[in-house]
Amino acid sequence: MIDLKQMEAVFAAQSISLSSGQMAQLDRYAGLLVQWNQRMNLTAITEPEEILIKHFLDSILPFSLVSLPENAALIDVGTGAGFPAIPLLIWRPDLRITLLDSLKKRLTFLEEVLGQCGLTARVIHLRAEEGGRQPSLREQFDIATARAVANLRELSEYCLPYVRPGGLFYSLKGGDVQEEAEDAQKAIRLLGGRMEQSISYSLPEGSRRTLICVKKISQTSTKFPRNAAKMAKVPLV
């Protein structure tokens, strides 16, 4: 589906090396994404080059700009169609990935992708705020990721409860999010986190992106996470 020479060139231009096997896995993923998208809403991005740039490169590139520990336990909160976690797992198969989503049919798709691409990851069907209160998941991960449109303030309440003290929460954002990041500072502190850095970069077609890096410096109060309605009604500001 995707021109593998183009895929190799796109990643090489960002100093990211992929083996022929990894490229084949990404190509298989793209085919399944388009196939399943005909019967359920997974993505509005279905052209091969757009999938390559806006899904695959956009999932891997930000993590090439930071240091991910070997064998880190990572949870992708609200993983959707598997971004960024599955491309990240293909690039870094040492990572111990958990895919969490509230929609069962999306997880059925992800299980098919894992099987067809020869990947191993844990798949969990839960709402983000429910999982964050479960002892088996709470503060059990080195890294939490979210590639979502939700405000960073709410995303932090969803994601930081999963991260062990000393771990990191990475939020993948589009464009200029300086004001949003500043507005989220109090919430991040209340949740036991500290804003570490904000890394700006661009995709080859010019789209601007920002990776927000939040370090977990202390345990999250048992008051959090609250349910979605409470978050909306009483934001942490």
C-alpha positions as MATLAB code, in Angstrom:
seq = 'MIDLKQMEAVFAAQSISLSSGQMAQLDRYAGLLVQWNQRMNLTAITEPEEILIKHFLDSILPFSLVSLPENAALIDVGTGAGFPAIPLLIWRPDLRITLLDSLKKRLTFLEEVLGQCGLTARVIHLRAEEGGRQPSLREQFDIATARAVANLRELSEYCLPYVRPGGLFYSLKGGDVQEEAEDAQKAIRLLGGRMEQSISYSLPEGSRRTLICVKKISQTSTKFPRNAAKMAKVPLV';
ca = [
       0.000    0.000    0.000;
       2.707    2.495    1.003;
       5.739    2.928   -1.251;
       8.474    1.412    0.920;
      11.237    3.468   -0.703;
       9.275    6.606    0.127;
       8.763    5.353    3.678;
      12.469    4.721    4.098;
      13.319    8.184    2.722;
      10.758    9.984    4.912;
      12.120    8.412    8.097;
      15.780    8.711    7.019;
      15.262   12.454    6.503;
      14.499   12.611   10.245;
      17.513   10.401   11.105;
      15.227    7.484   11.975;
      16.257    4.061   10.727;
      13.731    1.308   10.044;
      14.485   -2.250    8.973;
      12.718   -3.839    6.002;
      10.723   -5.913    8.500;
       9.586   -2.820   10.417;
       8.537   -1.105    7.199;
       6.572   -4.207    6.196;
       4.799   -4.129    9.581;
       3.865   -0.460    9.118;
       2.633   -1.178    5.593;
       0.471   -4.047    6.863;
      -0.895   -1.765    9.586;
      -1.809    0.837    6.953;
      -3.659   -1.748    4.893;
      -5.658   -2.950    7.886;
      -6.431    0.636    8.906;
      -7.955    1.421    5.497;
      -9.760   -1.919    5.308;
     -11.362   -1.663    8.767;
     -12.110    2.025    8.297;
     -14.676    1.066    5.659;
     -16.858   -0.493    8.368;
     -16.043    1.607   11.432;
     -14.793    5.133   12.020;
     -11.088    4.887   12.806;
      -9.525    7.801   10.928;
     -10.231   10.522    8.380;
      -6.717    9.992    7.013;
      -6.753    7.178    4.440;
      -4.371    8.172    1.623;
      -1.098    6.186    1.777;
       1.214    9.228    1.920;
      -0.946   10.914    4.550;
      -0.967    7.748    6.685;
       2.816    7.608    6.373;
       3.331   11.238    7.434;
       0.388   12.125    9.678;
       0.063    8.814   11.506;
       3.295    6.834   11.332;
       5.959    9.555   11.276;
       3.871   11.703   13.621;
       3.801    8.826   16.131;
       7.528    8.002   16.014;
       9.270   11.336   15.329;
       8.518   13.009   18.694;
       9.955   10.036   20.588;
      13.154   10.204   18.557;
      13.659   13.626   20.197;
      13.634   12.259   23.765;
      15.233    9.322   25.543;
      12.949    6.328   26.111;
      14.456    3.808   28.577;
      14.951    0.238   27.393;
      12.039   -2.079   28.282;
       9.964    0.811   29.650;
       6.353    0.052   30.572;
       4.206    2.435   28.516;
       0.450    2.967   28.495;
      -1.264    4.756   25.617;
      -4.379    6.348   27.112;
      -7.322    6.625   24.729;
      -5.282    4.893   22.057;
      -8.010    5.022   19.387;
      -6.661    3.455   16.196;
      -3.340    2.799   17.941;
      -1.488    6.073   17.609;
       1.176    6.654   18.780;
       1.609    3.310   20.532;
       1.639    0.768   17.698;
       4.056    2.613   15.383;
       6.179    3.224   18.477;
       6.114   -0.482   19.313;
       7.158   -1.363   15.758;
      10.087    1.059   16.023;
      10.937    0.091   19.626;
       9.854   -3.544   20.158;
      11.570   -3.597   23.562;
       8.819   -1.380   25.008;
       6.139   -3.058   27.129;
       3.012   -1.466   25.679;
      -0.515   -1.280   27.086;
      -3.295   -0.018   24.821;
      -6.260    1.433   26.726;
      -9.493    2.573   25.104;
     -13.161    2.874   26.036;
     -14.508    1.508   22.743;
     -14.451   -2.273   22.406;
     -14.637   -2.346   18.599;
     -11.487   -0.227   18.320;
      -9.692   -2.703   20.551;
     -10.910   -5.556   18.341;
      -9.231   -3.765   15.435;
      -6.028   -3.288   17.437;
      -5.942   -6.971   18.385;
      -6.152   -7.806   14.669;
      -3.274   -5.398   13.939;
      -1.130   -6.901   16.689;
      -1.760  -10.415   15.416;
      -1.202   -9.626   11.739;
       1.958   -7.621   12.439;
       3.447  -10.108   14.903;
       3.380   -7.664   17.812;
       2.718   -8.181   21.512;
       0.872   -5.649   23.670;
      -1.722   -5.677   26.437;
      -5.170   -4.444   25.381;
      -7.538   -3.032   28.022;
     -11.167   -1.990   27.586;
     -11.804    0.786   30.119;
     -12.541    4.482   30.319;
      -9.376    6.402   31.140;
     -10.631    7.670   34.503;
     -11.757    4.175   35.528;
      -8.390    2.618   34.740;
      -6.561    5.345   36.631;
      -8.335    4.300   39.832;
      -7.562    0.592   39.522;
      -4.679   -0.597   41.749;
      -3.409   -2.918   38.997;
      -2.892    0.082   36.690;
      -2.466    3.091   38.961;
       1.146    4.330   39.095;
       2.360    1.155   37.388;
       3.899    2.686   34.248;
       7.178    4.382   33.394;
       5.496    6.357   30.616;
       1.979    7.436   29.677;
       1.193    8.841   26.235;
      -1.830   10.592   24.759;
      -2.357   11.860   21.244;
      -5.663   13.569   21.792;
      -7.560   16.785   21.198;
      -8.512   17.167   24.867;
      -7.090   20.079   26.825;
      -3.753   19.347   28.523;
      -5.346   20.085   31.900;
      -7.839   17.244   31.490;
      -5.339   14.978   29.736;
      -3.012   15.311   32.714;
      -5.783   14.225   35.083;
      -6.499   11.210   32.886;
      -2.863   10.201   32.370;
      -0.701   11.146   35.368;
      -2.433    8.674   37.745;
      -1.002    5.841   35.614;
       2.590    7.059   35.924;
       4.887    5.955   38.727;
       6.834    8.698   40.559;
       9.923    9.369   38.476;
       8.120    8.459   35.255;
       6.917   10.692   32.421;
       3.702   11.714   30.695;
       4.083   12.706   27.036;
       1.260   14.643   25.384;
       1.388   14.901   21.577;
      -0.115   18.214   20.531;
      -0.540   20.214   17.347;
       0.752   23.721   16.741;
       1.350   26.396   19.353;
       0.159   25.200   22.750;
       2.079   27.604   25.000;
      -1.050   29.167   26.493;
      -2.670   25.749   27.007;
       0.483   24.477   28.718;
       0.618   27.506   31.014;
      -3.053   27.072   31.908;
      -2.394   23.437   32.845;
       0.470   24.147   35.250;
      -1.652   24.189   38.416;
      -3.458   20.977   37.487;
      -0.163   19.240   36.749;
       1.222   20.254   40.157;
      -1.952   19.078   41.952;
      -1.623   15.721   40.201;
       1.980   15.232   41.327;
       3.655   16.343   38.116;
       6.058   18.998   36.908;
       6.308   20.403   33.393;
       9.766   19.414   32.155;
       9.917   20.700   28.608;
       7.983   21.507   25.459;
       9.555   20.369   22.183;
       8.376   21.935   18.918;
       8.903   20.247   15.555;
       7.286   20.053   12.124;
       6.165   17.297    9.789;
       7.532   17.307    6.218;
       4.388   18.945    4.785;
       4.718   21.816    7.265;
       2.274   20.868   10.042;
       3.523   22.146   13.382;
       3.610   19.837   16.381;
       4.540   20.057   20.072;
       5.557   17.301   22.467;
       4.724   18.241   26.076;
       6.866   16.385   28.613;
       5.599   16.149   32.203;
       7.601   14.403   34.927;
       5.822   12.635   37.791;
       7.553   13.821   40.958;
       5.144   12.576   43.650;
       2.178   10.266   44.057;
      -1.173   11.449   42.743;
      -3.794   12.144   45.411;
      -6.509    9.498   45.633;
      -8.985   12.290   44.808;
      -7.885   11.951   41.191;
      -8.836   11.133   38.531;
     -12.392   12.392   38.843;
     -15.096   11.409   36.365;
     -15.367   13.261   33.042;
     -18.440   15.247   34.087;
     -16.698   16.533   37.226;
     -13.597   17.451   35.223;
     -15.738   19.507   32.837;
     -17.769   21.138   35.600;
     -14.899   21.885   38.005;
     -11.636   22.208   36.034;
      -8.353   22.259   37.934;
      -7.509   25.949   37.461;
];
